[in-house]
């Protein structure tokens, strides 16, 4: 059994070392090469588009190219116009209605009634409040084109219907604010009147209410479409713990998460016809989604188009509706475009009855742990005004919840330590008789009522909690640019200091792999102390792993968000205190100091 345990620990150690080497020697360089290559390709593509962009037709489509057909429909959702213009130039090319709220600034393009100019006033690109605010939407003519649009598909009997090239009319001086909705109108050649009222709340939800008036003597039939289109994906490669790309809850089909790569390599993803739900494109902190009328069936598509200028598009097309002669029909769409604030997203789900809208935030597999943990941290934040303090207090609550399990773990370890003298006697007695040694050990465990593996289960059960906390810190926008104390001004970013330039005292920067900051070092020390609460394993290989593991974890966690490293250091500290209390209660000597001395002595101190 001892050989099996030794081999088991050796296998774990080798696996950890292989994973670390794989991460540092292959994955990290590969991601860096991909990032550089992607940025170079995007720059080259932008330059080529600026020099060789084909002229656009009057209806906004690319000559000789058509957009892919909406699922199950013969009519195409129109494409976009590539022009290679700067953002300011593109905005001045068309008549617009200004958007001016506390949370948003930008404009509505009257050509297509398109939301293609939107900035988030409450968020900056860096922790410096003087840095530029976040730009979410940009006109299609720009290299970073990104927009959302609601339009119609009709037939010859309907006449022209609003689409990407339709020029809507607004009253002079119209401005969209939280108090003043904007009314746009369009009348086609057959006299059909389209009236669109756009309103916005205090944050990021737009309401688009369309009224279709049919004064003709014949019924008209038309379908609504909506799309979120962008021309390039985020420059930073996504990580495995976070989904970025297409997203939606498509009625009975449930949550759909489709990566950019999947639609690049395969045909468009088409979940099928359904009713209810929402769709769009999500980034780590921002999202653009459309919530179509919930009672009318619609079809959805997530696609990558390469006709003309490549683009990514999430779109839907509803079944045709009929407007009788002399009648009026009203359709209602919602558009969310902004920051994925947890309370805000949850509030929209409740107030607008949007199915599972909270899944816009990637809570992960441990949703049932991750979201309550955020709620707890947010509760503490509202009292203390510091998410770092909230992390510390949340850790105390988690430790309290796991105290019964941890108590069993440490009690088992304490009992194992109490029988160490008997174990040493047994080793001398049985020598090379491993079978006899194993039988004697099992008898001793039974006599002392010790389960040798009882200490492992509490650790395994706490892994989901640790991963859930990692998700909370990594994906929630509330952690973005959230300061702690001192040099930690962003809990979602790694500790910016490094041991290898004396934490900034020496005037040079260090490679990313050597950014071993203050908090990773604190974490490493606390992990070292926690491991030294127990005797050094007698097996040399186990002892080596025991000694070097804090060093390995210090390097591993140096690139993790500072909030997570602070949690781990604080959790280790609480664990040392907790273990010392339990060991003292069981009458076991705490040999922390002796064990530390043994590490630095020439000859390791034998276990007692």
ROROPA-663031 format. One record per residue (C-alpha): y, z, x; residue in three letters. Coordinates in steps of 0.001 Angstrom, whole numbers, m for minus. Layout:
<rs>
R        v        w        u   aa
R        Y        Z        X  ALA
...
</rs>
This chain:
<rs>
R        v        w        u   aa
R        0        0        0  UNK
R     2348      781     2865  UNK
R     1721    m2673     4325  UNK
R     2478    m4216      981  UNK
R     5726    m2270      712  UNK
R     6671    m3275     4241  UNK
R     5971    m6937     3552  UNK
R     7853    m6670      286  UNK
R    10982    m5349     1977  UNK
R    10702    m7902     4755  UNK
R    10523   m10677     2146  UNK
R    13612    m9311      379  UNK
R    15535    m9100     3622  UNK
R    14603   m12592     4712  UNK
R    15503   m13947     1268  UNK
R    18919   m12312     1430  UNK
R    19543   m13667     4915  UNK
R    18442   m17169     3898  UNK
R    20712   m17121      859  UNK
R    23648   m15934     2941  UNK
R    23041   m18556     5609  UNK
R    22643   m21238     2942  UNK
R    25932   m20184     1331  UNK
R    27969   m20040     4549  UNK
R    26390   m22896     6478  UNK
R    25722   m25416     3712  UNK
R    27234   m24642      295  UNK
R    30726   m23593     1451  UNK
R    31166   m26556     3867  UNK
R    29783   m28926     1233  UNK
R    32227   m27679    m1412  UNK
R    35083   m28020     1063  UNK
R    34053   m31597     1936  UNK
R    33775   m32476    m1754  UNK
R    37200   m30999    m2448  UNK
R    38823   m32939      403  UNK
R    37053   m36153     m593  UNK
R    38049   m35733    m4220  UNK
R    41686   m35119    m3374  UNK
R    41715   m38179    m1088  UNK
R    40097   m40332    m3773  UNK
R    42599   m39171    m6381  UNK
R    45513   m39873    m4059  UNK
R    44165   m43358    m3329  UNK
R    43583   m44030    m7007  UNK
R    47109   m42920    m7892  UNK
R    48589   m45190    m5200  UNK
R    46561   m48174    m6401  UNK
R    47573   m47579   m10011  UNK
R    51213   m47390    m9067  UNK
R    50995   m50710    m7201  UNK
R    48566   m52717    m9296  UNK
R    48724   m51331   m12841  UNK
R    48218   m54067   m15434  UNK
R    50848   m54539   m18065  UNK
R    50271   m52800   m21382  UNK
R    50117   m54521   m24727  UNK
R    52488   m53550   m27492  UNK
R    49849   m51479   m29275  UNK
R    49184   m49305   m26247  UNK
R    45762   m50627   m25317  UNK
R    44682   m52188   m22034  UNK
R    44486   m55995   m22086  UNK
R    40928   m57177   m22267  UNK
R    39519   m53679   m22768  UNK
R    38776   m51521   m25745  UNK
R    37956   m47866   m25978  UNK
R    34413   m46909   m26913  UNK
R    33619   m46782   m30594  UNK
R    33727   m43431   m32322  UNK
R    30151   m42278   m33017  UNK
R    28740   m44167   m35988  UNK
R    31914   m46148   m36539  UNK
R    32757   m49722   m35760  UNK
R    36424   m48980   m35303  UNK
R    37512   m47883   m31851  UNK
R    39689   m44948   m31018  UNK
R    42546   m46548   m29069  UNK
R    42773   m46243   m25314  UNK
R    45675   m45077   m23199  UNK
R    48427   m46894   m21364  UNK
R    48324   m46645   m17554  UNK
R    51786   m47075   m16039  UNK
R    51762   m45073   m12788  UNK
R    55101   m43412   m13609  UNK
R    56387   m40040   m12465  UNK
R    56379   m37322   m15087  UNK
R    60165   m37326   m15611  UNK
R    60254   m41127   m15834  UNK
R    57446   m41201   m18392  UNK
R    59152   m38608   m20577  UNK
R    62434   m40541   m20682  UNK
R    60728   m43796   m21732  UNK
R    60203   m42763   m25347  UNK
R    62072   m40980   m28133  UNK
R    61031   m37339   m28352  UNK
R    61405   m34104   m30281  UNK
R    62032   m31030   m28124  UNK
R    59594   m28079   m28191  UNK
R    61346   m24787   m27479  UNK
R    59617   m21445   m28030  UNK
R    59251   m18237   m26063  UNK
R    55813   m19347   m24854  UNK
R    56213   m23134   m24637  UNK
R    58604   m25811   m23528  UNK
R    58207   m29572   m23691  UNK
R    58423   m32339   m26257  UNK
R    56545   m34397   m28835  UNK
R    56328   m38114   m28128  UNK
R    57415   m39935   m31322  UNK
R    55252   m42855   m30228  UNK
R    51912   m41725   m31583  UNK
R    53283   m38267   m32531  UNK
R    51465   m37220   m29379  UNK
R    51579   m33801   m27720  UNK
R    51879   m34966   m24109  UNK
R    54602   m32809   m22601  UNK
R    53856   m29111   m22577  UNK
R    54560   m26258   m20160  UNK
R    53568   m22595   m20428  UNK
R    56641   m20491   m19828  UNK
R    54853   m17187   m19353  UNK
R    52619   m18382   m16503  UNK
R    53484   m19406   m12961  UNK
R    51478   m21317   m10380  UNK
R    51502   m18372    m7945  UNK
R    52180   m14625    m8078  UNK
R    55791   m15396    m7198  UNK
R    57813   m15500   m10424  UNK
R    60073   m18082    m8780  UNK
R    57213   m20573    m8495  UNK
R    56968   m23424   m11046  UNK
R    55573   m22639   m14469  UNK
R    52195   m24051   m15463  UNK
R    52171   m27634   m16740  UNK
R    49416   m28213   m19290  UNK
R    50141   m31652   m20822  UNK
R    51682   m34707   m19170  UNK
R    52246   m38258   m20525  UNK
R    49395   m40765   m20233  UNK
R    51465   m42916   m17869  UNK
R    51410   m40224   m15168  UNK
R    48659   m39597   m12601  UNK
R    47883   m36254   m14259  UNK
R    48009   m37573   m17805  UNK
R    46672   m35099   m20360  UNK
R    47442   m35067   m24081  UNK
R    46201   m34549   m27599  UNK
R    46701   m36886   m30541  UNK
R    45894   m37076   m34271  UNK
R    45733   m40515   m35918  UNK
R    44005   m42684   m38485  UNK
R    41583   m45574   m38700  UNK
R    41981   m47900   m41678  UNK
R    41130   m51436   m42732  UNK
R    42968   m54525   m43958  UNK
R    43388   m53123   m47455  UNK
R    45103   m50019   m46090  UNK
R    47608   m51781   m43906  UNK
R    48807   m50336   m40614  UNK
R    47962   m46677   m40169  UNK
R    49396   m44173   m37658  UNK
R    47821   m44529   m34213  UNK
R    48810   m44328   m30550  UNK
R    51468   m47063   m30807  UNK
R    53013   m45940   m34102  UNK
R    56662   m44940   m33796  UNK
R    57358   m42044   m36149  UNK
R    60800   m41123   m37439  UNK
R    62356   m37686   m37122  UNK
R    65701   m36380   m38295  UNK
R    68499   m36418   m35734  UNK
R    68594   m33299   m33588  UNK
R    65169   m32126   m34719  UNK
R    63696   m29384   m32542  UNK
R    60338   m27647   m32883  UNK
R    60671   m23870   m32697  UNK
R    58717   m21033   m34259  UNK
R    61296   m20937   m37081  UNK
R    61919   m24669   m37529  UNK
R    58980   m27021   m38150  UNK
R    59489   m30724   m37514  UNK
R    58927   m33410   m40154  UNK
R    57922   m36917   m39043  UNK
R    57580   m39909   m41353  UNK
R    56083   m43385   m41182  UNK
R    55842   m46054   m43893  UNK
R    53609   m49076   m43392  UNK
R    54081   m52639   m44607  UNK
R    52270   m51901   m47889  UNK
R    54508   m48976   m48727  UNK
R    51991   m46239   m47929  UNK
R    53988   m43199   m46803  UNK
R    52683   m40863   m44103  UNK
R    54508   m37549   m43698  UNK
R    53591   m35199   m40860  UNK
R    54870   m31621   m40628  UNK
R    54299   m29984   m37224  UNK
R    54795   m26244   m36807  UNK
R    53978   m23808   m34010  UNK
R    53512   m20050   m33865  UNK
R    54776   m17580   m31262  UNK
R    52026   m18588   m28860  UNK
R    49879   m21724   m28582  UNK
R    48703   m22826   m32034  UNK
R    50137   m25967   m33617  UNK
R    49634   m26799   m37299  UNK
R    49663   m30497   m38192  UNK
R    49890   m31063   m41945  UNK
R    49671   m34716   m43002  UNK
R    50524   m35997   m46466  UNK
R    49434   m39521   m47455  UNK
R    51217   m40985   m50474  UNK
R    49791   m44173   m52035  UNK
R    52401   m45893   m54243  UNK
R    50412   m49152   m54360  UNK
R    48339   m50343   m57275  UNK
R    45010   m50140   m55427  UNK
R    43033   m47327   m53800  UNK
R    43167   m47028   m50030  UNK
R    40511   m45664   m47695  UNK
R    41109   m44318   m44207  UNK
R    39599   m41916   m41666  UNK
R    41246   m39279   m39489  UNK
R    40563   m39145   m35763  UNK
R    41651   m36644   m33176  UNK
R    41272   m36663   m29430  UNK
R    41978   m34673   m26298  UNK
R    42289   m37028   m23333  UNK
R    42846   m36380   m19647  UNK
R    42816   m38715   m16656  UNK
R    41497   m36466   m13911  UNK
R    39517   m33287   m13705  UNK
R    40515   m30117   m11809  UNK
R    40798   m30646    m8038  UNK
R    39006   m27370    m7287  UNK
R    35231   m27704    m7750  UNK
R    33905   m25525   m10556  UNK
R    31574   m22637    m9772  UNK
R    28236   m21936   m11364  UNK
R    29424   m18831   m13237  UNK
R    32123   m20704   m15143  UNK
R    32072   m23757   m17397  UNK
R    34963   m26194   m17099  UNK
R    34938   m29466   m19023  UNK
R    34139   m30416   m22598  UNK
R    33559   m27638   m25079  UNK
R    33214   m27185   m28804  UNK
R    31413   m25441   m31613  UNK
R    30157   m28424   m33589  UNK
R    29187   m27054   m36990  UNK
R    25470   m26364   m37310  UNK
R    24884   m27716   m33800  UNK
R    26598   m24622   m32400  UNK
R    28208   m24285   m28984  UNK
R    28328   m27460   m26893  UNK
R    29314   m27272   m23211  UNK
R    29276   m30614   m21421  UNK
R    30317   m30979   m17786  UNK
R    32453   m33801   m16414  UNK
R    29581   m34872   m14193  UNK
R    27201   m35185   m17115  UNK
R    29362   m37715   m18953  UNK
R    30107   m39531   m15696  UNK
R    26412   m40015   m15005  UNK
R    25178   m40523   m18557  UNK
R    26114   m41948   m21927  UNK
R    28644   m40004   m24042  UNK
R    27368   m36766   m25524  UNK
R    27219   m37115   m29311  UNK
R    26052   m33957   m31095  UNK
R    25889   m35680   m34507  UNK
R    27636   m35477   m37867  UNK
R    28521   m32044   m39187  UNK
R    31230   m30022   m40930  UNK
R    33271   m27183   m39537  UNK
R    33963   m26289   m35945  UNK
R    36278   m27353   m33131  UNK
R    36267   m29358   m29890  UNK
R    38307   m29991   m26773  UNK
R    38562   m29534   m23017  UNK
R    38668   m26219   m21193  UNK
R    39748   m25137   m17723  UNK
R    39297   m21706   m16190  UNK
R    42388   m20238   m17817  UNK
R    43763   m23008   m20082  UNK
R    42385   m25110   m22900  UNK
R    43297   m27874   m25349  UNK
R    41287   m27992   m28563  UNK
R    41471   m29604   m31984  UNK
R    40289   m27842   m35129  UNK
R    39754   m30594   m37735  UNK
R    39667   m30092   m41515  UNK
R    36662   m27854   m42018  UNK
R    35316   m29245   m45299  UNK
R    35025   m32964   m44443  UNK
R    32069   m34244   m42357  UNK
R    32949   m35612   m38935  UNK
R    31293   m36994   m35822  UNK
R    32058   m35823   m32296  UNK
R    31916   m37405   m28879  UNK
R    32432   m36188   m25330  UNK
R    32838   m39219   m23080  UNK
R    34017   m40709   m19810  UNK
R    35561   m44174   m20193  UNK
R    35864   m46548   m17250  UNK
R    37477   m49484   m19045  UNK
R    40879   m49984   m17433  UNK
R    41902   m46572   m16182  UNK
R    39083   m43980   m16108  UNK
R    39577   m41063   m18458  UNK
R    37749   m38136   m20036  UNK
R    37947   m37775   m23783  UNK
R    36780   m35344   m26462  UNK
R    37259   m36916   m29875  UNK
R    36161   m36729   m33486  UNK
R    36289   m39086   m36486  UNK
R    35981   m37845   m40021  UNK
R    34338   m39641   m42899  UNK
R    36691   m41901   m44825  UNK
R    38732   m40449   m47654  UNK
R    40076   m42418   m50606  UNK
R    43591   m42046   m51964  UNK
R    43853   m43345   m55524  UNK
R    46855   m45420   m56670  UNK
R    49896   m43248   m57253  UNK
R    48172   m40203   m55738  UNK
R    48903   m38021   m52714  UNK
R    46392   m36427   m50314  UNK
R    47045   m33722   m47729  UNK
R    45043   m33170   m44526  UNK
R    45373   m30206   m42169  UNK
R    44570   m30082   m38444  UNK
R    45127   m27330   m35926  UNK
R    45716   m27837   m32209  UNK
R    45372   m25012   m29689  UNK
R    47047   m25794   m26374  UNK
R    47672   m22966   m23960  UNK
R    46336   m19891   m22200  UNK
R    42989   m18393   m23213  UNK
R    44216   m14872   m23880  UNK
R    41355   m12817   m25300  UNK
R    43211   m10993   m28126  UNK
R    44971   m14224   m29052  UNK
R    41802   m16319   m29232  UNK
R    40037   m13606   m31239  UNK
R    43028   m13402   m33572  UNK
R    42992   m17151   m34196  UNK
R    39297   m17012   m34993  UNK
R    39927   m14354   m37635  UNK
R    43186   m15612   m39141  UNK
R    42225   m19307   m39366  UNK
R    38490   m18728   m39903  UNK
R    37589   m20900   m36895  UNK
R    33831   m20680   m36247  UNK
R    33035   m18855   m32973  UNK
R    36403   m19684   m31474  UNK
R    36008   m16726   m29109  UNK
R    33422   m18802   m27194  UNK
R    36362   m20795   m25852  UNK
R    36275   m18066   m23179  UNK
R    33122   m18289   m21078  UNK
R    31647   m14812   m21537  UNK
R    28301   m15946   m20131  UNK
R    24711   m14961   m20883  UNK
R    25560   m11256   m21060  UNK
R    28129   m11833   m23811  UNK
R    27065    m8609   m25544  UNK
R    28040    m6663   m22392  UNK
R    30858    m8779   m20975  UNK
R    33170    m8827   m23971  UNK
R    32896    m5090   m24808  UNK
R    33556    m4349   m21135  UNK
R    36741    m6403   m21285  UNK
R    37765    m4588   m24480  UNK
R    37306    m1260   m22697  UNK
R    39312    m2396   m19674  UNK
R    42032    m3784   m21922  UNK
R    42161     m437   m23747  UNK
R    42794     1410   m20481  UNK
R    45292    m1224   m19369  UNK
R    47406     m683   m22477  UNK
R    47659     3013   m21595  UNK
R    48213     2779   m17841  UNK
R    49721     m692   m17379  UNK
R    47532    m1520   m14368  UNK
R    44289    m3459   m14539  UNK
R    43181    m2012   m11202  UNK
R    43382     1496   m12674  UNK
R    41602      147   m15749  UNK
R    38750    m1067   m13516  UNK
R    38431     2387   m11926  UNK
R    38345     4125   m15306  UNK
R    35893     1588   m16724  UNK
R    33617     2282   m13749  UNK
R    33656     5995   m14598  UNK
R    32681     5224   m18205  UNK
R    29862     2919   m17058  UNK
R    28605     5570   m14607  UNK
R    28652     8130   m17420  UNK
R    26638     5822   m19697  UNK
R    24086     5222   m16958  UNK
R    24007     8849   m15827  UNK
R    20604     9615   m17420  UNK
R    19022     6629   m15676  UNK
R    20789     7354   m12403  UNK
R    19733    10967   m12658  UNK
R    16091     9872   m12860  UNK
R    16628     7538    m9928  UNK
R    18182    10163    m7688  UNK
R    15775    12859    m8867  UNK
R    12886    10605    m7861  UNK
R    14516    10000    m4481  UNK
R    15112    13733    m4057  UNK
R    11501    14524    m4866  UNK
R    10332    11846    m2456  UNK
R    12436    13495      217  UNK
R    10958    16925     m557  UNK
R     7435    15696      122  UNK
R     8342    14005     3417  UNK
R     6793    16828     5504  UNK
R     3515    16439     3595  UNK
R     3661    12680     4097  UNK
R     4019    13185     7868  UNK
R     1037    15495     7887  UNK
R    m1012    12922     5973  UNK
R     m114    10189     8494  UNK
R    m1383    12371    11338  UNK
R    m4509    13308     9390  UNK
R    m5602     9823     8325  UNK
R    m4342     7800    11298  UNK
R    m5549     4206    10851  UNK
R    m7510     4982     7679  UNK
R    m5184     3122     5353  UNK
R    m7446     3355     2325  UNK
R    m7738     7108     2690  UNK
R    m3973     7352     3247  UNK
R    m3295     5386      100  UNK
R    m5627     7513    m2012  UNK
R    m4122    10706     m630  UNK
R     m588     9446    m1356  UNK
R    m1489     8608    m4945  UNK
R    m3007    12050    m5386  UNK
R      141    13627    m3927  UNK
R     2375    11603    m6263  UNK
R      263    12734    m9212  UNK
R      319    16361    m8110  UNK
R     4105    16370    m7614  UNK
R     4662    14250   m10764  UNK
R     6503    11540    m8822  UNK
R     6731     7893    m9801  UNK
R     7503     6056    m6526  UNK
R     9024     3053    m8308  UNK
R    11060     5053   m10842  UNK
R    14133     4730    m8663  UNK
R    14096      934    m8888  UNK
R    14484      502   m12642  UNK
R    17988     2003   m12982  UNK
R    19207     m358   m10252  UNK
R    17697    m3373   m12016  UNK
R    19188    m2337   m15363  UNK
R    22668    m2084   m13820  UNK
R    22591    m5656   m12460  UNK
R    23647    m7207   m15826  UNK
R    26556    m4748   m15979  UNK
R    27714    m5730   m12509  UNK
R    27450    m9424   m13348  UNK
R    29303    m8868   m16629  UNK
R    32155    m7170   m14787  UNK
R    32243   m10066   m12331  UNK
R    32607   m12452   m15270  UNK
R    35401   m10372   m16788  UNK
R    37403   m10332   m13569  UNK
R    36742   m13983   m12767  UNK
R    37242   m15731   m16122  UNK
R    39792   m13731   m18131  UNK
R    43399   m14790   m17765  UNK
R    44485   m11177   m18130  UNK
R    43200   m10612   m14577  UNK
R    45077   m13628   m13214  UNK
R    47955   m12443   m10993  UNK
R    47337    m8863   m12181  UNK
R    48487    m6501    m9394  UNK
R    46851    m3285    m8231  UNK
R    48709    m1310    m5569  UNK
R    50020    m2237    m2141  UNK
R    48954    m5613     m840  UNK
R    46663    m6467    m3796  UNK
R    48925    m8532    m6030  UNK
R    46166   m10551    m7722  UNK
R    42920    m8866    m8753  UNK
R    41313   m12241    m9470  UNK
R    41813   m13433    m5859  UNK
R    40158   m12167    m2644  UNK
R    41789    m9484     m526  UNK
R    44415   m11477     1449  UNK
R    44193    m9360     4616  UNK
R    41841    m9763     7573  UNK
R    40455    m7461    10214  UNK
R    40528   m10322    12736  UNK
R    44324   m10526    12883  UNK
R    44730    m6759    12467  UNK
R    45660    m7191     8803  UNK
R    48625    m9407     9531  UNK
R    50012    m7585    12573  UNK
R    49006   m10471    14850  UNK
R    50927   m13723    14234  UNK
R    48070   m16108    13480  UNK
R    45836   m17005    10582  UNK
R    42055   m16740    10665  UNK
R    39322   m18980     9228  UNK
R    38278   m18349     5649  UNK
R    34874   m17017     6717  UNK
R    36614   m14281     8761  UNK
R    38917   m13051     6003  UNK
R    37418    m9565     5998  UNK
R    40130    m7566     4284  UNK
R    40786    m3856     3858  UNK
R    38960    m3498      560  UNK
R    35782    m5299     1708  UNK
R    35752    m2931     4695  UNK
R    36195       80     2400  UNK
R    33358    m1241      272  UNK
R    31156    m1663     3344  UNK
R    31848     1910     4470  UNK
R    31063     3342     1033  UNK
R    27838     1315      899  UNK
R    26900     2595     4358  UNK
R    27500     6199     3244  UNK
R    25505     5675       57  UNK
R    22518     4322     1988  UNK
R    22737     7140     4523  UNK
R    22285     9715     1770  UNK
R    18588     8929     2247  UNK
R    16512     9070     5418  UNK
R    16145     5974     7563  UNK
R    12822     4239     6760  UNK
R    10189     4782     9468  UNK
R     9313     1104     9569  UNK
R    11526     m638    12192  UNK
R    12044    m3767    10067  UNK
R    13034    m1744     7030  UNK
R    15307      372     9199  UNK
R    17013    m2742    10532  UNK
R    17627    m4063     7004  UNK
R    18803     m603     5997  UNK
R    21347     m590     8829  UNK
R    22663    m4130     8576  UNK
R    22817    m4541     4806  UNK
R    26320    m2969     4459  UNK
R    27592    m5349     7137  UNK
R    26047    m8343     5377  UNK
R    27501    m7311     2023  UNK
R    30915    m6768     3586  UNK
R    30979   m10402     4708  UNK
R    29499   m11634     1426  UNK
R    31976    m9835     m818  UNK
R    35023   m10645     1301  UNK
R    35443   m13891     m673  UNK
R    34922   m12220    m4056  UNK
R    37848   m11256    m6328  UNK
R    39543    m8102    m5079  UNK
R    39015    m6442    m8458  UNK
R    35256    m6741    m8084  UNK
R    35290    m5363    m4522  UNK
R    37426    m2431    m5660  UNK
R    34916    m1776    m8435  UNK
R    31987    m1835    m6026  UNK
R    33681      486    m3514  UNK
R    34614     2936    m6253  UNK
R    31141     2710    m7796  UNK
R    29569     3483    m4400  UNK
R    31853     6491    m3974  UNK
R    30896     7853    m7396  UNK
R    27226     7215    m6605  UNK
R    27443     9289    m3391  UNK
R    29037    12177    m5297  UNK
R    26491    11868    m8104  UNK
R    23518    11738    m5734  UNK
R    24763    14725    m3754  UNK
R    25101    16742    m6969  UNK
R    21576    15841    m8149  UNK
R    20002    16473    m4740  UNK
R    21650    19876    m4519  UNK
R    20440    20705    m8011  UNK
R    16873    19873    m6947  UNK
R    17171    22032    m3846  UNK
R    17052    19090    m1427  UNK
R    19118    19266     1736  UNK
R    21877    16648     1949  UNK
R    21469    15143     5392  UNK
R    24277    12605     5257  UNK
R    25864    13757     8511  UNK
R    22522    13983    10322  UNK
R    21527    10525     9147  UNK
R    24821     9057    10321  UNK
R    24388    10695    13712  UNK
R    20894     9236    13881  UNK
R    22272     5718    13484  UNK
R    24447     6055    16568  UNK
R    21939     7937    18710  UNK
R    19748     6148    21238  UNK
R    16572     7078    19421  UNK
R    16509     7038    15626  UNK
R    15917    10428    14122  UNK
R    12468    10602    12476  UNK
R    12382    11228     8741  UNK
R    11616    14774     7679  UNK
</rs>
